[in-house]
Amino acid sequence: MTSLAILGVGKVGGETAFLSAALGLVDELVVYDVYEPLLQAQVLDLQHTGIDVAISTEPAAMRDADIFVFAAGTPRTPDIKTRADLLEANIPVAKRCSELLQEFGGVVITVTNPMDANNYGLWKMMGVDRRQCIGFGGQLDSARFARYLDEVGKPGPAWVLGEHGEHQVPLFSKTGHSVDIDEREAILSRMRGASMEVIRGKGGTVFGPAYHITMLVRAVIEDRREVLPCSCVLDGEYGLSGCSIGVPARIGREGILGIEEWELDPWESAKMAEAGAFVGDLCRRFDD
């Protein structure tokens, strides 16, 4: 029996619960949201599908789940320029989340922005093995990167490392194409604003994040051992420590089975160092 807990069942959390149940990945859902009317509505909506999945709304049951998705907190809106601007608002939420997960033995997937810092914070406050904490964002950024590569006639493998935010690092060296610096910067600029296009039109990103979160859940549940771009707490990898940042990670039943250190070109290496410095500053808020 596989149990998935989701804290925060708004647009992304609710859709992730639905997709995980609809795809038959889980036998039990434990869902909770501080806004009671939303929580009850989401539970009813799930029950009305007729999908055979047990649903609990008891927060204490979350620590017994196999996988926990942290999706609660203040979301990004058109008035919020970057994901990093949400840190102060969501630190208290991350702290409450860690209190719910004391002695948690499963895998944590962090979604709440700024995701990288919150993933580091949960790891720090929970006191668990760093392999248990996976930050979500790189899969979505990579899918957007693939779309932009197609648009400029340079399709190929699309990988994005670094911060899930302004300091993301698209790996042009992995695409199989020669891409000059000006074109790289132009594509990176578009990627930085990709989510805002959706947020302005419909109030928030839903389908993209929920689909890729569910695929990450599947990778854990099915012990797929595939390499995905995920935010991991680093201890010297890529020359970085004291932060959680996007890297190629092999994901399986136990969480992060290993981190692959790929050779980056000079442009990518410089961007990765910038991302590490920026995210490291955010993560230090949890070291106080």
Order of alpha helices (4+ residues) and beta strands (2+ residues): beta-alpha-beta-alpha-beta-beta-alpha-beta-alpha-beta-alpha-beta-beta-alpha-alpha-alpha-beta-beta-beta-alpha
